[in-house]
Amino acid sequence: MATLVRDRVTWLIYSQLAVYGYFVYGFGPSVLLLRDEQQVSRTVSGLRGTALAGGAVLAGLVGARLVRRWDRAAVLRVGLAGLALGIVVVTAATALPLTLLGALLAGTFGALMLNTDSAVLSDHHGAA
C-alpha cells in the first residue's frame, strides 16, 4: 500500500482548497448583509447563490477543454486569479448587477480551480 506524503505540491493544493472553502462558507452570510444594504427582496438577493451555482456549472462544461488546451498548472492559476477577482467584485461592489457578476466569476473560477485541484492531487499521489 502506498503512503501519502504531504509535500509542497500537496500543501499548495490544500491551501487553494482552503481559500475556496473560506469564501464559500463566508458567502452565505454575506448575502443577508448585502440584501439589507441594497434593500432588495429575499428572492432577488438569492440570485447571488444562483449565480455562484451557475458559475460552477459553467466551469464543469468548459473545464476539461481548458485543461486539454493548456495544462493543469495554467488552469489552476487562471482559476485562482479569477476567484480572487470575483471575490474583489463581490466585496467592493455596491450595485446588485455587479455583486451578481462577482458571484458568477467566483463560482466559475472557484469551481474550475476546485475540479482541477482534485485531479492534480489524484495524479500527484497515485494510489496513495
N, C-alpha and C positions, 0 to 999 in steps of 0.2 A: 504494500500500500504506500502510495506517495505521500510525502509530508509537505504540508503547506508552509512555505517560508514567506513571511511578510517582509518583502524587500521594498526598495524605494518606489518601484512602479506600483506595487500594491497599495502603499500608503498614499501615493498621489491619487489613485483612483478612489480610495476610501475618502480622501479629503474632498474630492469633487462630489461624491455622493452625499457627503455631509452638508455641503453648501446647498445642494438642491433640496435636500430634506429640510434644512433650516428655512429655506424660502417657502416651500410648500406648506409647512406647518405654521408659519407665520402669516401666510397669505389669507387663510380663512378668517382669522380675527380682524385682519386689516380691512376686509370687505365691509364689515359692520361700521368701522370708523369712517371709511370712505363714503358709505351710504349716508351717514349723518352729516358729514362735511359737505357733500354735494347735494344733499336734500333730494334724493331720488327714492323711488319706491323699492321695496324688497325685491320685486321682480326684476326691475332694471339693474339693481345692484348685483343680483345673482348672475347677470350676464358675464361678469368677470370670471366666475367659475366656469361658465360655459366656454369662454374664450380660452381659458387655461387648458381645459379638456380638449377643445377643438385643435389647439396647437399640438397637443400630444398625438392626436390622430394624424395630423399633417406630418409630424415627424415620422410616424410609423409608415406613412405612404412613401416618403422620399428618402428615408434613412439608408436603406440598402443601396439605392442608386448612388447616393453621395459617397458611401464607403467604397463602392466599386470604382467610381470616378477618381476619387482621391484616396488616401489611405486613412486608416482609423485615427492616427495621431492628428491629422489635419481636421477631421470631423470633430474630434474631441475639442480641439482648440476653438473651432468655429462655434461649437455648441456652448462652451463655457463663456466665450465672448458675447454670444447672443443672449444667453441667460443673464449675464451682467447688464447688458443693455436693457433688456426687458425689466429687470428689477429697478434700474435707474428711472425708466419711464414711469413705472407704476408709482414709485415713491416721490418723484419730482412733479408729476403732472397733477393739475387740479381739475382739468376738464374730463368729463366722462369718456368721450371717444379716445382720448389719449391713454387713460387708465385701462380701457379695453384693449387697445393696441399693445400696451405694455404686458398685459396678461397673456395675450396671444403670442407675443415674442418669447416671453419667459416659458410658456408652455411648450412651444415648438422647439426652441433650442435646448431647454432643460431636458425634455424627453429624448431629444437627439443625443445629448450627452449621456443620459442615463442608459439608453439602449446600447450605445457604443461601449460604455464602461463595462457593462456586463459581458460583452463579447471579448473585450480586452482581458478582463480577469480570467475568463474561461480559457482563452488561448495561452495566456501567460503561465497559468498554473496547471494546465492539463488535467490529469486525473486527480490531482490533489484538490 
